[in-house]
Every structure is written in C-alpha cells, then in structure tokens.
Amino acid sequence: MLKKYQNYRIAFWLGILLICLDNVVEAQRVDGAANYLTSALQATGWRPDAKHINGWRQKQKDYMLRKIGALSDSIKHDFQKKADEALSFGWQALPASSFLEYKESGNRVRYEKMQLERRAHFYNLVIAFLLTNEKKYLPQLINGLWATLEESTWEIPAIVELQKAGADLPDPSEQVVGLVNAETAVNIALVQFLLQDQIEKVSPVINRRITKELKERFLEPYLKRNDFWWMGFRGHHVNNWNAWINTNVLHTALLVEGNMDTLQKLISKVFLSADYFINQYPPDGGCDEGTSYWNEGAGKLIRLLSLANSVSEGVLNWNDNKLLFNMGSYIYKMHINGSYFVNFADAVPQFIPDPESVYLFGEMFSDKELKHFAAYLFGQKEKRVSSKTLVNFIQSATLFENLAHTSPALSKPPTVLFPDLQVAIARKGSSAKDLFLAVQGGHNDESHNHNDVGNFILYVGGKPVIVDAGVGTYTAQTFSNKRYELWNMQSQWHNCPTINGAMQHEGRSYRAASFAMKAAGQKTVISLDISRAYPAAAGIRQWERSFSLQKDKMILTELYQLEKTEDTTCLHFLTVCDPRLEVPGTIMFYDTAGEKMMKLKYNASMMKSRIEQKVMDDPKMMNSWGKVLYRISFLPGDNSKKGKYVFAFEPLDK
C-alpha cells in the first residue's frame, strides 16, 4: 500500500485515465484523499486476464457447490419446505397501478412487498435445487427467472424516481442503477454462474437473455454514467448505497464479464467510486447512518474487499488498514445486549447484523473479538443459513463451518468513544441492574439524520428504558423537504430539551460543542454543549449536558445560560416503560410485565412533570416498541436565565 502523498496522486490519476477510456469522470478528488482501493490497485499493478479469471471462477463454483453439499439434512429440509410452497406460486405481472402509488400518494410498501414475495419464491426455488438437485423445482425456477427477466425494471418506485422523468413508471429509454437493480442483477448473475448448464438444457435462449439483461440494465449503464449521486463523482455525500451497489457491480462483473478490458474498467471504476465512501469515513470508523445501516455499508464493503482479495490471490490486501478495521469493529462496540444495538439516526433498536460480514472483518484483520462476536450473532440467528437472497445464502453456506466452530463471546468494554462521530458509550455492572448509557453529539446533517444532538439512551439489565424512537416505515415524505415534519425526526421527540419554545434545527451548522468523555474509578462522565443545535431565536448562551454514570445510578445535569426566557422551556425523556408519578419528585418505570425497572428522581419544587402517551400506528415502530411509547416532559417553574437541573436515574431490584 502506498504511504506517500505523491504516490496517492499518481495512483489516482492512473485510475482516472483507465476509466476515461470510455467515460469522463465529472468530479475531481479532493487532494490528499486516501483512495485506499485505487492506490492498492495501481501500486500492485494487478490486472485480470482471461486464463486467471476463468480458473478463479471454476474454483469458486466448485467451492460453493462443495459447501452447499456439506450442509445438514435439516437445513436442506427447511429450504425444501419453502421451495415446495413456491411450486404453486403464480408469476403475475407487477401492476402499473401499484407502481404508481408512490407517485400518487407516497406509498411504497405495496409494490415492494409484491416484488419481495416474487424474489423470495425465486431464490428459495434456486436454493432448494442447488441443495437437492431435484428436477421438480427446475420448471418453476425457470418460470421465476423468466418472470424476473421480463420485468420492466428491477428497481422499486422510490429509486426509479432518479430517472429524468422523475416519479412515474420506469422510462424504457433510461436504466436507473440503484440498490434493487444491483441486488437483482447480482443474484441473477449467480443463478447463471451456478446453473448455466442446467438452464442451457431447458433453452439456450435463457442464458443469452440473462447476459443481455445484465449488460443493458446494469453493467453498461454503470460504466457509461457518472451522474448517480451515490457514485460520488459529482461531489455528493454518499452513504451505504455506494458500498452496497459497488459491491454488487464487482461481484456481477467477476462472475459474468468475458471481455477483460471491460472487466478492468469495471474494477477500476468500482474502486474509484467506493473510495468516496471510504474517504468520507472518520478515522474512528463510526457510521453516522446508524447501526442497522452498518449491514449495508461497511458490512457490504467487506464483501467487496474479500472478493478483490480472492480474485487477486491476496495481491489486493488491506489487512494493515486501521480505518477499514475500525469500520468493522464499530458494530460490536455499539452492541448493548442480545439483539439490541444503539439506534441513533434511522437505525432500529433490534436487529442482528450479518454474522458472515462480521466474520469476514475478523478474518481479514486477524481479529479474534470480531470472530467471536460473529459466532455470537450466528447463535442469535439460531445458526440458520440465510435465505434473504441467493448471495446471502451462498455466503452463509461457505462460512457456515467457520461460524459453527468458533466459540461465541462478547466483548463489553466499559467505555467506548467515537471522537469523530461523537458517540460515547459507558456501562457499569454485569448484573440485572447494570446500566448502559449511549450519548449522541455530532451535528444535524448526518446521513439519515434526526435532529437529535445531545440525545441519549439508557438500558437497565440489557433492557431498554430511556429510548430513541427510531424510524418508521419509509414513504416519499421520509426523504423529502418535509422530513422534519415527521414527529420522530424532531428533537422534542428525542431525549432533548425544547428551549424557549424552540426545537433543534437541521443543518451541519447545528451541532454539539465540547463533546468529551472522562472515566475515573467508578464514574464515567460524558459532557457536551448543545446550544449550537438550536436556532438563534432560542436565545441560548450555553446548555451543557453532563451524564455521570456511576455504579448504581446515572445523573444528568443540565447547566444553562439563556439570553431570555420568553417562552416555554421543556425537558423531554422518551421511554418504552410505563412511567408513573407515585410521589412528588419520583417517577417509577415499569416494564411490560409490571415489574419495576428504574426510578427517576428530580426536584419537584423546581419543575412539574407531565406524562403523555404516543400511540404507535406504524408497523415498523410497533415491531420495535409495541403499541405505545411515553414521553415525560419537565416544565421548570421559574424564569431564571441561569441555573441547572439535575435528574437521577436509578435501577431497581426486581
């Protein structure tokens, strides 16, 4: 790997020249950018040649089929049951009326559900055939394959919106390269890669059709266009789309592209585009999209790195890259307990990251903690082989033995600090009363942003008490200029104060200051000033939040200075527990079983408390929290421009 700035620039321009054979890249890199992938490609001089690629493909195919054949009979039986159900599925066309719902009402669920159902039946048929070689699955498998090839687009309406015609039916004159197109393409490429001979016997036209569709829908528009925002070539901030799509481009190209010059151009462009994703990452490896997006960001990037390492026979290697390692280790550092993870931004509170992706990070960086954590996640998934897509199934099958033979273990560091992302984590104790605290600083222009500077979550005994509501089902509004009209995006529905009637504002300039964490003895203190997260009209000189996590309590101190007190100031806490004001100055928190979890003590002479229900009417949020969340609001009784408020959160014995 190159170490010198001059060499990075040389590597960058060589990469540009390779792509410019057929393309003009419309944005320049920032001088001094790391460009780890492009630099490695140019420093090693690695290029694909037909003999090597064909040999690699044959080895990959043999390896995949051998690993699939080694799976247990019980696993095979489970997939057979799913495939048997798919035998009676009718491959009706996806209706235009459902596609147009997104344009007309913003609803994206109905069409996506129908498309996902088709994909699930198709993939289950392919998997069952690979596992059993039973001919009864082949005709319906071919039906599913042909029906997919016949679709007007492999994209969903919310992504087709990227076309010049905007939100409408897919324009046949323009191919949009987005998440779902990319995922469908790589899975069809894998079907052909593994079953080409069987498909050929049914009809050689099918293989020719697959090749045509993969080129015209996916690989050719990827090479020709540089204007998709997720590519990064026009200076846009990129997110998980970049890693996810580029990984699928590389995977598809390595499986099916026969022209080595074209393959080289695809590899170079994938590396150059993916460098944008990596370059914008902070040194601490923190993901500002939230933990559940790690799967689709860093969790997909490791597949890209592993593919490159494999096809180059180890020539392309990043095992000494600290940033890439930090991007991987981020996920176990954000783990709370079981399936609970810190869920700032659009993340959900409960999910299980792909054990395979975590294991690949552990393998690339020879890190035992990541491997043991991957085995733990594998156990959380009941050691099941993934059937989400064919690609996921193959990765699960090939790593099944590794995960099954690795002992599960958790690393629970007492403190974790992401100084660039500005997330701090502290935990105390290991009993049913242990406390887990996570605090968010940062700014209000993060990817999948919520206006939540200074927000925090608090778990007791591994269970949520003070929570972040997270995100609901995506609609057109979610990613529009009306995003912050959604209640769960607003600071008043996070664990943040409303100051002089003002909520936080979106934008990079609305940010935390003086974010810090100090640990000494039995106490860890996380502090930050959130005054800059609010508009000037709020009249805030200083608002410092200090979280002191001790052995048996967490004390939150709000130290403030205001220029005025002309409107209501209110301090909010959101909880999944049932909060009850039993005596003045003490609120008790009860879990769903009616057991006491925690008490919150405050000065009743300084402020009044108000408890209100927030009924969950969104399926995604109901899945996270049940039917209701509660918001506790504290209204100070005076109009002082300077002072402090103190809240003590204390876990209780059950």
Secondary structure, 3 states (H helix, E strand, C coil): CCCCHHHHHHHHHHHHHHHCCCCCCCCCCCCCCCCHHHHHHHHHCCCCCHHHHHHHHHHHHHHHHHHHHCCCHHHHHHHHHHHHHHCCCCCCCCCHHHHCHHHHHCCCHHHHHHHHHHHHHHHHHHHHHHHHCCHHHHHHHHHHHHHHHHCCCCCCHHHHCCCCCCCCCCCCCCCCCCHHHHHHHHHHHHHHHHHHHHHHHHCHHHHHHHHHHHHHHHHHHHHHCCCCHHHCCCCCCCCHHHHHHHHHHHHHHHHHCCCHHHHHHHHHHHHHHHHHHHHCCCCCCCCCCCHHHCCCCHHHHHHHHHHHHHHCCCCCCCCCCHHHHHHHHHHHHCEEECCEECCCCCCCCECCCCHHHHHHHHHHCCCHHHHHHHHHHHHHCCCCCCCCCHHHHHHHHHHHHHHHCCCCCCCCCCEEEECCCCEEEEEECCCCCCEEEEEECCEECCCCCCCCCCCEEEEECCEEEECCCCCCCCCHHHHCCCHHHCHHHCHHHCCCEEECCECCCCEEEEECEEEEEEEECCEEEEEEECHHHCCHHHCEEEEEEEEEECCCCEEEEEEEEECCCCCCCEEEEEECCEEEEEECCEEEEECCCCCEEEEEECCCCCEEEEEEEEECCCHHHHHHHCCEEEEEEEEECCCCCEEEEEEEEEECCC
